[in-house]
Amino acid sequence: MLKRFAGWLMSTPATLLVVLLLIVPVAATIATTFGDPRGAFAPYVDFFTSSFRRAVLWRTVEIASITTVIALFVGFLTAFVVSRAPGRLKSILIIAAVFPLLTGVVVRSFAWLIILGKNGILNNFLLWLGVTEKPLTMLYTEGSVIVAMVYLFVPLMILTLVGVLEGIPDDLLQASASLGATPSATFRQVVFPLAVPGLIVGAVLVFTGSFTSYATPQLLGGERQMVMGTLLYQRAMVAFDWQGASTVAAIMVVVTVAVVLGMTRIARRLNPMST
């Protein structure tokens, strides 16, 4: 009983900080959306009856979903190779994966402006090859935002999965092979099920990061490809519509929590260790 009380006592400062710095501000932001004199849910009715705002929400979910799927595929394959590499080579590969994280998001997004611009590296290369006769319009499109998002979040996916894949004993893979399983069958029936927890955690990190991102969509998407983060900034800092901005923020919180809960349920169903 004393040990349990001591544990609660030690966790109290951290709990208070989380409540004061995270829960209270979020709750206060959401509470402001219910103060409209037209009715408690009037701001949400305004949001979902606007075809423009619905399109922004759908575009944000679409970009975040595509980014997550691509990051899962690329990150999983890369993490599997890294986890099976020899010691020194593994360290070099991990450093190479982490290196982009040492540069700020804005700097990395500006790099894509140089790559994808009409006078950028990629267009000049395509013109030199003769693939196209005039520069292609690649900036301020949904594709440019997705490419930059994948580049931003794949390192997080790799770091998340490397530890999980390293924890799979080689004995399991050898036992699977000795029982006649092909490499593809071993991957499907042994490696993938055991990697599900890492995949879910990585997917949550990538989706929430992509869904709430502001700098990259603003630089590479602009007003043409507005997402929830840029809409939130516009409502708060340009139109000074604080209630509208709070409504956008509340919807983003709800979507993020729903995704986390949904991913957690999927992880419990797919993880063989939980049954």
KEVEXLO-905588 format. One record per residue (C-alpha): residue number from 0; residue in one letter; x, y, z. Coordinates in nm, 3 decimals. Layout:
! residues N
<atom k="NUM" r="A" east="X" north="Y" up="Z"/>
...
This chain:
! residues 275
<atom k="0" r="M" east="0.000" north="0.000" up="0.000"/>
<atom k="1" r="L" east="0.285" north="0.238" up="0.092"/>
<atom k="2" r="K" east="0.469" north="0.159" up="-0.233"/>
<atom k="3" r="R" east="0.157" north="0.231" up="-0.436"/>
<atom k="4" r="F" east="0.105" north="0.562" up="-0.254"/>
<atom k="5" r="A" east="0.471" north="0.653" up="-0.310"/>
<atom k="6" r="G" east="0.432" north="0.581" up="-0.682"/>
<atom k="7" r="W" east="0.130" north="0.809" up="-0.708"/>
<atom k="8" r="L" east="0.312" north="1.077" up="-0.511"/>
<atom k="9" r="M" east="0.616" north="1.065" up="-0.741"/>
<atom k="10" r="S" east="0.401" north="1.087" up="-1.053"/>
<atom k="11" r="T" east="0.197" north="1.383" up="-0.925"/>
<atom k="12" r="P" east="0.431" north="1.663" up="-1.051"/>
<atom k="13" r="A" east="0.442" north="1.517" up="-1.403"/>
<atom k="14" r="T" east="0.066" north="1.463" up="-1.400"/>
<atom k="15" r="L" east="0.004" north="1.823" up="-1.294"/>
<atom k="16" r="L" east="0.230" north="1.952" up="-1.572"/>
<atom k="17" r="V" east="0.044" north="1.746" up="-1.832"/>
<atom k="18" r="V" east="-0.292" north="1.868" up="-1.703"/>
<atom k="19" r="L" east="-0.189" north="2.234" up="-1.685"/>
<atom k="20" r="L" east="0.011" north="2.253" up="-2.008"/>
<atom k="21" r="L" east="-0.182" north="2.011" up="-2.229"/>
<atom k="22" r="I" east="-0.528" north="1.912" up="-2.111"/>
<atom k="23" r="V" east="-0.644" north="2.251" up="-1.978"/>
<atom k="24" r="P" east="-0.542" north="2.454" up="-2.291"/>
<atom k="25" r="V" east="-0.699" north="2.196" up="-2.526"/>
<atom k="26" r="A" east="-1.017" north="2.183" up="-2.316"/>
<atom k="27" r="A" east="-1.035" north="2.563" up="-2.306"/>
<atom k="28" r="T" east="-0.991" north="2.581" up="-2.684"/>
<atom k="29" r="I" east="-1.270" north="2.330" up="-2.743"/>
<atom k="30" r="A" east="-1.495" north="2.503" up="-2.485"/>
<atom k="31" r="T" east="-1.479" north="2.831" up="-2.678"/>
<atom k="32" r="T" east="-1.647" north="2.662" up="-2.974"/>
<atom k="33" r="F" east="-1.965" north="2.608" up="-2.776"/>
<atom k="34" r="G" east="-2.017" north="2.974" up="-2.683"/>
<atom k="35" r="D" east="-2.188" north="3.085" up="-3.003"/>
<atom k="36" r="P" east="-2.518" north="3.269" up="-2.931"/>
<atom k="37" r="R" east="-2.680" north="3.088" up="-3.227"/>
<atom k="38" r="G" east="-2.636" north="2.754" up="-3.053"/>
<atom k="39" r="A" east="-2.370" north="2.532" up="-2.903"/>
<atom k="40" r="F" east="-2.296" north="2.347" up="-3.228"/>
<atom k="41" r="A" east="-2.338" north="2.640" up="-3.467"/>
<atom k="42" r="P" east="-1.962" north="2.669" up="-3.546"/>
<atom k="43" r="Y" east="-1.949" north="2.301" up="-3.639"/>
<atom k="44" r="V" east="-2.261" north="2.335" up="-3.855"/>
<atom k="45" r="D" east="-2.094" north="2.628" up="-4.032"/>
<atom k="46" r="F" east="-1.781" north="2.423" up="-4.088"/>
<atom k="47" r="F" east="-1.947" north="2.111" up="-4.230"/>
<atom k="48" r="T" east="-2.200" north="2.303" up="-4.441"/>
<atom k="49" r="S" east="-1.916" north="2.483" up="-4.618"/>
<atom k="50" r="S" east="-1.804" north="2.286" up="-4.925"/>
<atom k="51" r="F" east="-1.468" north="2.464" up="-4.915"/>
<atom k="52" r="R" east="-1.395" north="2.362" up="-4.555"/>
<atom k="53" r="R" east="-1.514" north="2.006" up="-4.615"/>
<atom k="54" r="A" east="-1.276" north="1.991" up="-4.910"/>
<atom k="55" r="V" east="-0.991" north="2.115" up="-4.691"/>
<atom k="56" r="L" east="-1.067" north="1.848" up="-4.429"/>
<atom k="57" r="W" east="-1.088" north="1.574" up="-4.690"/>
<atom k="58" r="R" east="-0.767" north="1.692" up="-4.859"/>
<atom k="59" r="T" east="-0.585" north="1.686" up="-4.525"/>
<atom k="60" r="V" east="-0.705" north="1.334" up="-4.444"/>
<atom k="61" r="E" east="-0.615" north="1.220" up="-4.796"/>
<atom k="62" r="I" east="-0.263" north="1.364" up="-4.782"/>
<atom k="63" r="A" east="-0.202" north="1.223" up="-4.434"/>
<atom k="64" r="S" east="-0.335" north="0.878" up="-4.535"/>
<atom k="65" r="I" east="-0.128" north="0.854" up="-4.855"/>
<atom k="66" r="T" east="0.180" north="0.976" up="-4.670"/>
<atom k="67" r="T" east="0.126" north="0.714" up="-4.400"/>
<atom k="68" r="V" east="0.084" north="0.428" up="-4.649"/>
<atom k="69" r="I" east="0.397" north="0.522" up="-4.846"/>
<atom k="70" r="A" east="0.598" north="0.578" up="-4.526"/>
<atom k="71" r="L" east="0.487" north="0.238" up="-4.395"/>
<atom k="72" r="F" east="0.602" north="0.062" up="-4.710"/>
<atom k="73" r="V" east="0.933" north="0.246" up="-4.751"/>
<atom k="74" r="G" east="1.008" north="0.257" up="-4.379"/>
<atom k="75" r="F" east="0.935" north="-0.110" up="-4.321"/>
<atom k="76" r="L" east="1.157" north="-0.231" up="-4.605"/>
<atom k="77" r="T" east="1.437" north="0.004" up="-4.502"/>
<atom k="78" r="A" east="1.409" north="-0.087" up="-4.134"/>
<atom k="79" r="F" east="1.417" north="-0.459" up="-4.218"/>
<atom k="80" r="V" east="1.740" north="-0.415" up="-4.416"/>
<atom k="81" r="V" east="1.892" north="-0.203" up="-4.138"/>
<atom k="82" r="S" east="1.793" north="-0.449" up="-3.865"/>
<atom k="83" r="R" east="1.963" north="-0.738" up="-4.050"/>
<atom k="84" r="A" east="2.282" north="-0.547" up="-4.136"/>
<atom k="85" r="P" east="2.614" north="-0.620" up="-3.958"/>
<atom k="86" r="G" east="2.705" north="-0.407" up="-3.657"/>
<atom k="87" r="R" east="2.920" north="-0.132" up="-3.813"/>
<atom k="88" r="L" east="2.709" north="-0.107" up="-4.127"/>
<atom k="89" r="K" east="2.394" north="-0.095" up="-3.914"/>
<atom k="90" r="S" east="2.530" north="0.206" up="-3.724"/>
<atom k="91" r="I" east="2.611" north="0.386" up="-4.049"/>
<atom k="92" r="L" east="2.264" north="0.315" up="-4.190"/>
<atom k="93" r="I" east="2.092" north="0.437" up="-3.872"/>
<atom k="94" r="I" east="2.297" north="0.757" up="-3.878"/>
<atom k="95" r="A" east="2.201" north="0.806" up="-4.244"/>
<atom k="96" r="A" east="1.834" north="0.760" up="-4.152"/>
<atom k="97" r="V" east="1.852" north="1.000" up="-3.857"/>
<atom k="98" r="F" east="2.059" north="1.266" up="-4.035"/>
<atom k="99" r="P" east="1.762" north="1.443" up="-4.204"/>
<atom k="100" r="L" east="1.604" north="1.491" up="-3.861"/>
<atom k="101" r="L" east="1.898" north="1.713" up="-3.763"/>
<atom k="102" r="T" east="1.778" north="1.976" up="-4.011"/>
<atom k="103" r="G" east="1.475" north="2.194" up="-3.947"/>
<atom k="104" r="V" east="1.143" north="2.127" up="-4.119"/>
<atom k="105" r="V" east="1.145" north="2.465" up="-4.293"/>
<atom k="106" r="V" east="1.494" north="2.409" up="-4.433"/>
<atom k="107" r="R" east="1.400" north="2.065" up="-4.568"/>
<atom k="108" r="S" east="1.083" north="2.207" up="-4.722"/>
<atom k="109" r="F" east="1.281" north="2.484" up="-4.892"/>
<atom k="110" r="A" east="1.509" north="2.216" up="-5.036"/>
<atom k="111" r="W" east="1.206" north="2.067" up="-5.211"/>
<atom k="112" r="L" east="1.124" north="2.411" up="-5.352"/>
<atom k="113" r="I" east="1.465" north="2.405" up="-5.519"/>
<atom k="114" r="I" east="1.417" north="2.048" up="-5.642"/>
<atom k="115" r="L" east="1.060" north="2.075" up="-5.772"/>
<atom k="116" r="G" east="1.054" north="2.433" up="-5.900"/>
<atom k="117" r="K" east="1.013" north="2.516" up="-6.271"/>
<atom k="118" r="N" east="1.382" north="2.605" up="-6.281"/>
<atom k="119" r="G" east="1.465" north="2.340" up="-6.024"/>
<atom k="120" r="I" east="1.695" north="2.043" up="-6.032"/>
<atom k="121" r="L" east="1.433" north="1.787" up="-6.139"/>
<atom k="122" r="N" east="1.292" north="1.996" up="-6.424"/>
<atom k="123" r="N" east="1.639" north="2.078" up="-6.554"/>
<atom k="124" r="F" east="1.725" north="1.709" up="-6.545"/>
<atom k="125" r="L" east="1.409" north="1.613" up="-6.736"/>
<atom k="126" r="L" east="1.476" north="1.883" up="-6.995"/>
<atom k="127" r="W" east="1.834" north="1.759" up="-7.035"/>
<atom k="128" r="L" east="1.709" north="1.403" up="-7.091"/>
<atom k="129" r="G" east="1.455" north="1.525" up="-7.343"/>
<atom k="130" r="V" east="1.163" north="1.376" up="-7.149"/>
<atom k="131" r="T" east="0.974" north="1.704" up="-7.168"/>
<atom k="132" r="E" east="1.000" north="2.012" up="-7.387"/>
<atom k="133" r="K" east="0.901" north="2.262" up="-7.119"/>
<atom k="134" r="P" east="0.922" north="2.268" up="-6.739"/>
<atom k="135" r="L" east="0.655" north="2.075" up="-6.556"/>
<atom k="136" r="T" east="0.439" north="2.232" up="-6.286"/>
<atom k="137" r="M" east="0.522" north="2.028" up="-5.977"/>
<atom k="138" r="L" east="0.503" north="2.285" up="-5.701"/>
<atom k="139" r="Y" east="0.178" north="2.384" up="-5.530"/>
<atom k="140" r="T" east="0.023" north="2.046" up="-5.601"/>
<atom k="141" r="E" east="-0.096" north="1.772" up="-5.373"/>
<atom k="142" r="G" east="0.181" north="1.548" up="-5.504"/>
<atom k="143" r="S" east="0.455" north="1.790" up="-5.401"/>
<atom k="144" r="V" east="0.313" north="1.809" up="-5.049"/>
<atom k="145" r="I" east="0.296" north="1.429" up="-5.023"/>
<atom k="146" r="V" east="0.654" north="1.384" up="-5.148"/>
<atom k="147" r="A" east="0.785" north="1.633" up="-4.893"/>
<atom k="148" r="M" east="0.575" north="1.477" up="-4.615"/>
<atom k="149" r="V" east="0.709" north="1.130" up="-4.692"/>
<atom k="150" r="Y" east="1.064" north="1.265" up="-4.682"/>
<atom k="151" r="L" east="0.994" north="1.431" up="-4.347"/>
<atom k="152" r="F" east="0.838" north="1.134" up="-4.170"/>
<atom k="153" r="V" east="1.003" north="0.823" up="-4.314"/>
<atom k="154" r="P" east="1.300" north="0.860" up="-4.071"/>
<atom k="155" r="L" east="1.054" north="0.843" up="-3.778"/>
<atom k="156" r="M" east="0.903" north="0.527" up="-3.925"/>
<atom k="157" r="I" east="1.247" north="0.370" up="-3.971"/>
<atom k="158" r="L" east="1.356" north="0.447" up="-3.615"/>
<atom k="159" r="T" east="1.031" north="0.309" up="-3.479"/>
<atom k="160" r="L" east="1.054" north="-0.017" up="-3.673"/>
<atom k="161" r="V" east="1.426" north="-0.088" up="-3.638"/>
<atom k="162" r="G" east="1.394" north="-0.156" up="-3.265"/>
<atom k="163" r="V" east="1.092" north="-0.380" up="-3.318"/>
<atom k="164" r="L" east="1.253" north="-0.581" up="-3.598"/>
<atom k="165" r="E" east="1.577" north="-0.616" up="-3.403"/>
<atom k="166" r="G" east="1.374" north="-0.774" up="-3.123"/>
<atom k="167" r="I" east="1.263" north="-1.064" up="-3.347"/>
<atom k="168" r="P" east="1.498" north="-1.353" up="-3.261"/>
<atom k="169" r="D" east="1.694" north="-1.505" up="-3.546"/>
<atom k="170" r="D" east="1.599" north="-1.846" up="-3.404"/>
<atom k="171" r="L" east="1.239" north="-1.789" up="-3.513"/>
<atom k="172" r="L" east="1.343" north="-1.717" up="-3.870"/>
<atom k="173" r="Q" east="1.576" north="-2.018" up="-3.875"/>
<atom k="174" r="A" east="1.307" north="-2.241" up="-3.727"/>
<atom k="175" r="S" east="1.059" north="-2.123" up="-3.989"/>
<atom k="176" r="A" east="1.306" north="-2.198" up="-4.267"/>
<atom k="177" r="S" east="1.392" north="-2.540" up="-4.121"/>
<atom k="178" r="L" east="1.021" north="-2.630" up="-4.121"/>
<atom k="179" r="G" east="1.005" north="-2.569" up="-4.494"/>
<atom k="180" r="A" east="0.864" north="-2.216" up="-4.502"/>
<atom k="181" r="T" east="0.970" north="-2.000" up="-4.795"/>
<atom k="182" r="P" east="1.118" north="-1.654" up="-4.725"/>
<atom k="183" r="S" east="0.788" north="-1.493" up="-4.829"/>
<atom k="184" r="A" east="0.591" north="-1.724" up="-4.598"/>
<atom k="185" r="T" east="0.831" north="-1.650" up="-4.312"/>
<atom k="186" r="F" east="0.780" north="-1.281" up="-4.372"/>
<atom k="187" r="R" east="0.400" north="-1.308" up="-4.378"/>
<atom k="188" r="Q" east="0.358" north="-1.547" up="-4.086"/>
<atom k="189" r="V" east="0.647" north="-1.454" up="-3.856"/>
<atom k="190" r="V" east="0.808" north="-1.116" up="-3.927"/>
<atom k="191" r="F" east="0.501" north="-0.912" up="-4.017"/>
<atom k="192" r="P" east="0.276" north="-1.021" up="-3.724"/>
<atom k="193" r="L" east="0.554" north="-0.953" up="-3.474"/>
<atom k="194" r="A" east="0.621" north="-0.612" up="-3.631"/>
<atom k="195" r="V" east="0.257" north="-0.499" up="-3.607"/>
<atom k="196" r="P" east="0.303" north="-0.298" up="-3.283"/>
<atom k="197" r="G" east="0.586" north="-0.098" up="-3.440"/>
<atom k="198" r="L" east="0.387" north="-0.049" up="-3.759"/>
<atom k="199" r="I" east="0.091" north="0.087" up="-3.564"/>
<atom k="200" r="V" east="0.307" north="0.324" up="-3.359"/>
<atom k="201" r="G" east="0.485" north="0.444" up="-3.671"/>
<atom k="202" r="A" east="0.156" north="0.489" up="-3.857"/>
<atom k="203" r="V" east="0.013" north="0.696" up="-3.571"/>
<atom k="204" r="L" east="0.323" north="0.918" up="-3.561"/>
<atom k="205" r="V" east="0.323" north="0.974" up="-3.936"/>
<atom k="206" r="F" east="-0.051" north="1.029" up="-3.970"/>
<atom k="207" r="T" east="-0.080" north="1.273" up="-3.680"/>
<atom k="208" r="G" east="0.233" north="1.457" up="-3.790"/>
<atom k="209" r="S" east="0.108" north="1.485" up="-4.149"/>
<atom k="210" r="F" east="-0.246" north="1.575" up="-4.046"/>
<atom k="211" r="T" east="-0.136" north="1.861" up="-3.820"/>
<atom k="212" r="S" east="0.156" north="1.986" up="-4.031"/>
<atom k="213" r="Y" east="0.166" north="2.354" up="-4.126"/>
<atom k="214" r="A" east="0.506" north="2.464" up="-4.260"/>
<atom k="215" r="T" east="0.545" north="2.206" up="-4.538"/>
<atom k="216" r="P" east="0.190" north="2.238" up="-4.684"/>
<atom k="217" r="Q" east="0.219" north="2.616" up="-4.665"/>
<atom k="218" r="L" east="0.550" north="2.626" up="-4.854"/>
<atom k="219" r="L" east="0.482" north="2.351" up="-5.110"/>
<atom k="220" r="G" east="0.103" north="2.365" up="-5.136"/>
<atom k="221" r="G" east="0.024" north="2.729" up="-5.081"/>
<atom k="222" r="E" east="-0.334" north="2.851" up="-5.102"/>
<atom k="223" r="R" east="-0.416" north="2.603" up="-5.379"/>
<atom k="224" r="Q" east="-0.362" north="2.303" up="-5.155"/>
<atom k="225" r="M" east="-0.484" north="2.439" up="-4.824"/>
<atom k="226" r="V" east="-0.496" north="2.188" up="-4.537"/>
<atom k="227" r="M" east="-0.631" north="2.207" up="-4.184"/>
<atom k="228" r="G" east="-0.309" north="2.350" up="-4.043"/>
<atom k="229" r="T" east="-0.299" north="2.636" up="-4.292"/>
<atom k="230" r="L" east="-0.674" north="2.692" up="-4.255"/>
<atom k="231" r="L" east="-0.626" north="2.720" up="-3.878"/>
<atom k="232" r="Y" east="-0.351" north="2.979" up="-3.928"/>
<atom k="233" r="Q" east="-0.566" north="3.174" up="-4.175"/>
<atom k="234" r="R" east="-0.866" north="3.182" up="-3.941"/>
<atom k="235" r="A" east="-0.657" north="3.289" up="-3.640"/>
<atom k="236" r="M" east="-0.388" north="3.520" up="-3.780"/>
<atom k="237" r="V" east="-0.544" north="3.662" up="-4.099"/>
<atom k="238" r="A" east="-0.920" north="3.674" up="-4.036"/>
<atom k="239" r="F" east="-0.886" north="3.697" up="-3.656"/>
<atom k="240" r="D" east="-1.177" north="3.454" up="-3.630"/>
<atom k="241" r="W" east="-1.077" north="3.292" up="-3.304"/>
<atom k="242" r="Q" east="-1.393" north="3.087" up="-3.271"/>
<atom k="243" r="G" east="-1.350" north="2.955" up="-3.625"/>
<atom k="244" r="A" east="-0.986" north="2.874" up="-3.551"/>
<atom k="245" r="S" east="-1.089" north="2.695" up="-3.231"/>
<atom k="246" r="T" east="-1.345" north="2.494" up="-3.428"/>
<atom k="247" r="V" east="-1.077" north="2.384" up="-3.676"/>
<atom k="248" r="A" east="-0.846" north="2.294" up="-3.386"/>
<atom k="249" r="A" east="-1.121" north="2.095" up="-3.212"/>
<atom k="250" r="I" east="-1.196" north="1.897" up="-3.529"/>
<atom k="251" r="M" east="-0.824" north="1.822" up="-3.569"/>
<atom k="252" r="V" east="-0.808" north="1.698" up="-3.209"/>
<atom k="253" r="V" east="-1.112" north="1.474" up="-3.258"/>
<atom k="254" r="V" east="-0.976" north="1.325" up="-3.581"/>
<atom k="255" r="T" east="-0.635" north="1.265" up="-3.425"/>
<atom k="256" r="V" east="-0.781" north="1.096" up="-3.116"/>
<atom k="257" r="A" east="-1.010" north="0.884" up="-3.334"/>
<atom k="258" r="V" east="-0.714" north="0.769" up="-3.544"/>
<atom k="259" r="V" east="-0.509" north="0.682" up="-3.236"/>
<atom k="260" r="L" east="-0.795" north="0.483" up="-3.084"/>
<atom k="261" r="G" east="-0.865" north="0.309" up="-3.415"/>
<atom k="262" r="M" east="-0.499" north="0.217" up="-3.463"/>
<atom k="263" r="T" east="-0.482" north="0.086" up="-3.106"/>
<atom k="264" r="R" east="-0.781" north="-0.140" up="-3.166"/>
<atom k="265" r="I" east="-0.629" north="-0.267" up="-3.491"/>
<atom k="266" r="A" east="-0.301" north="-0.336" up="-3.312"/>
<atom k="267" r="R" east="-0.477" north="-0.543" up="-3.047"/>
<atom k="268" r="R" east="-0.652" north="-0.752" up="-3.310"/>
<atom k="269" r="L" east="-0.344" north="-0.809" up="-3.525"/>
<atom k="270" r="N" east="-0.084" north="-0.854" up="-3.252"/>
<atom k="271" r="P" east="-0.048" north="-1.226" up="-3.180"/>
<atom k="272" r="M" east="0.106" north="-1.153" up="-2.837"/>
<atom k="273" r="S" east="-0.218" north="-0.995" up="-2.713"/>
<atom k="274" r="T" east="-0.428" north="-1.306" up="-2.766"/>
